[in-house]
Amino acid sequence: MNAKPQSASTMIPTPQPAAAGAEFAAALAGASSEQLPLVPAGWYPMAAFPKNCQRVQALMKDGTIHPDVHWASDLSGEEQPAFEGYFIPSGSGFVEIAKPIAWRKKQ
C-alpha cells in the first residue's frame, strides 16, 4: 500500500534550532541532533549564555524579555553569602531572577 505524501499546506511546522554562532557552536560541541535545544528564531539557547558578566537580553518562560541580564557567581562566601545565577539591575544593586529560556545580544 502506497502512502500519499502530505501537501505543504497540511504539514505542521516544527521549531528550528537558533542560528549558529560561535557561542552556539561551542555549546553544542559533541551534541547529537536529538539534543539540540529549540529556541525562538534570533535567540540563543541557555547552554551558550555568556558567563563573563556580559549584559544581554533574556527571554523568560512567560514571554517577558528582560533587557539587561548578566550571569554572576561568587561561591567563596568570603564577603557575602555564596551566590550563582542570572541577575538584573535594581534601584540599589542587582536582583536574581529565575533561569531564562533563551538569550540574545543587546540591541
C-alpha positions as a Markdown table, in Angstrom:
| # | Residue | x | y | z |
|---|---|---|---|---|
| 1 | Met | 0.0 | 0.0 | 0.0 |
| 2 | Asn | 1.4 | 3.4 | -1.1 |
| 3 | Ala | 1.2 | 6.2 | 1.4 |
| 4 | Lys | 0.1 | 9.5 | -0.1 |
| 5 | Pro | 2.6 | 12.3 | 0.7 |
| 6 | Gln | 1.3 | 15.3 | 2.7 |
| 7 | Ser | 1.0 | 18.6 | 0.8 |
| 8 | Ala | 3.0 | 21.5 | 2.1 |
| 9 | Ser | -0.2 | 23.2 | 3.3 |
| 10 | Thr | -1.1 | 20.3 | 5.7 |
| 11 | Met | 2.4 | 19.8 | 7.1 |
| 12 | Ile | 2.9 | 21.0 | 10.7 |
| 13 | Pro | 5.9 | 23.3 | 11.0 |
| 14 | Thr | 8.5 | 22.2 | 13.6 |
| 15 | Pro | 10.6 | 24.6 | 15.7 |
| 16 | Gln | 14.0 | 25.2 | 14.4 |
| 17 | Pro | 17.3 | 25.5 | 16.4 |
| 18 | Ala | 18.7 | 29.0 | 16.9 |
| 19 | Ala | 21.0 | 30.4 | 14.2 |
| 20 | Ala | 24.5 | 29.0 | 14.7 |
| 21 | Gly | 27.1 | 31.4 | 16.0 |
| 22 | Ala | 30.5 | 30.8 | 17.7 |
| 23 | Glu | 28.9 | 30.6 | 21.2 |
| 24 | Phe | 26.1 | 28.3 | 19.9 |
| 25 | Ala | 28.5 | 26.0 | 18.1 |
| 26 | Ala | 30.8 | 25.8 | 21.1 |
| 27 | Ala | 27.9 | 25.0 | 23.5 |
| 28 | Leu | 26.7 | 22.2 | 21.2 |
| 29 | Ala | 30.1 | 20.5 | 20.6 |
| 30 | Gly | 29.5 | 16.8 | 20.7 |
| 31 | Ala | 25.7 | 17.0 | 21.0 |
| 32 | Ser | 23.7 | 14.8 | 18.7 |
| 33 | Ser | 20.9 | 16.2 | 16.6 |
| 34 | Glu | 18.3 | 14.9 | 19.1 |
| 35 | Gln | 19.8 | 17.0 | 21.9 |
| 36 | Leu | 19.7 | 20.3 | 20.0 |
| 37 | Pro | 17.9 | 22.9 | 22.1 |
| 38 | Leu | 14.9 | 24.6 | 20.4 |
| 39 | Val | 14.6 | 28.3 | 20.9 |
| 40 | Pro | 12.8 | 31.1 | 19.0 |
| 41 | Ala | 14.5 | 32.4 | 15.9 |
| 42 | Gly | 17.1 | 35.1 | 16.8 |
| 43 | Trp | 17.7 | 33.7 | 20.3 |
| 44 | Tyr | 20.5 | 31.5 | 21.7 |
| 45 | Pro | 20.0 | 28.5 | 24.0 |
| 46 | Met | 20.9 | 28.9 | 27.6 |
| 47 | Ala | 23.8 | 26.4 | 27.2 |
| 48 | Ala | 25.6 | 29.3 | 25.3 |
| 49 | Phe | 24.8 | 32.0 | 27.9 |
| 50 | Pro | 27.9 | 34.2 | 28.4 |
| 51 | Lys | 29.2 | 33.7 | 31.9 |
| 52 | Asn | 31.7 | 36.6 | 31.7 |
| 53 | Cys | 29.4 | 39.4 | 33.1 |
| 54 | Gln | 28.4 | 40.4 | 29.6 |
| 55 | Arg | 24.9 | 42.0 | 29.7 |
| 56 | Val | 22.3 | 40.5 | 27.3 |
| 57 | Gln | 18.6 | 40.3 | 26.8 |
| 58 | Ala | 16.9 | 37.3 | 28.3 |
| 59 | Leu | 13.6 | 35.6 | 27.4 |
| 60 | Met | 11.6 | 34.2 | 30.3 |
| 61 | Lys | 9.2 | 31.3 | 30.2 |
| 62 | Asp | 6.1 | 33.6 | 30.4 |
| 63 | Gly | 7.3 | 35.7 | 27.4 |
| 64 | Thr | 8.8 | 38.5 | 29.4 |
| 65 | Ile | 12.0 | 40.0 | 27.9 |
| 66 | His | 14.5 | 41.4 | 30.4 |
| 67 | Pro | 16.6 | 43.9 | 28.5 |
| 68 | Asp | 19.7 | 43.9 | 30.8 |
| 69 | Val | 20.7 | 40.5 | 32.3 |
| 70 | His | 24.0 | 39.1 | 33.3 |
| 71 | Trp | 25.4 | 35.9 | 35.0 |
| 72 | Ala | 27.3 | 36.3 | 38.2 |
| 73 | Ser | 28.9 | 33.8 | 40.6 |
| 74 | Asp | 30.9 | 34.0 | 43.8 |
| 75 | Leu | 30.9 | 30.7 | 45.7 |
| 76 | Ser | 33.7 | 31.8 | 48.1 |
| 77 | Gly | 31.3 | 33.1 | 50.7 |
| 78 | Glu | 34.1 | 35.4 | 52.0 |
| 79 | Glu | 32.4 | 38.9 | 51.8 |
| 80 | Gln | 28.8 | 37.8 | 51.3 |
| 81 | Pro | 26.8 | 34.6 | 51.1 |
| 82 | Ala | 27.7 | 32.4 | 48.1 |
| 83 | Phe | 25.6 | 33.1 | 45.0 |
| 84 | Glu | 25.4 | 31.9 | 41.4 |
| 85 | Gly | 22.7 | 32.9 | 38.9 |
| 86 | Tyr | 21.1 | 35.4 | 36.5 |
| 87 | Phe | 20.7 | 39.0 | 37.6 |
| 88 | Ile | 19.0 | 42.2 | 36.6 |
| 89 | Pro | 19.7 | 45.7 | 37.9 |
| 90 | Ser | 17.5 | 47.1 | 40.6 |
| 91 | Gly | 17.5 | 50.6 | 42.3 |
| 92 | Ser | 20.3 | 49.6 | 44.7 |
| 93 | Gly | 22.3 | 46.8 | 43.1 |
| 94 | Phe | 21.1 | 43.6 | 41.4 |
| 95 | Val | 18.3 | 41.1 | 41.9 |
| 96 | Glu | 18.5 | 37.4 | 41.0 |
| 97 | Ile | 15.9 | 36.1 | 38.5 |
| 98 | Ala | 14.7 | 32.6 | 37.5 |
| 99 | Lys | 16.7 | 30.9 | 34.7 |
| 100 | Pro | 15.6 | 32.3 | 31.4 |
| 101 | Ile | 14.8 | 30.0 | 28.5 |
| 102 | Ala | 16.9 | 31.9 | 25.8 |
| 103 | Trp | 19.1 | 34.9 | 25.3 |
| 104 | Arg | 20.3 | 37.3 | 22.7 |
| 105 | Lys | 22.8 | 40.2 | 22.4 |
| 106 | Lys | 21.5 | 43.6 | 23.5 |
| 107 | Gln | 20.0 | 45.5 | 20.6 |
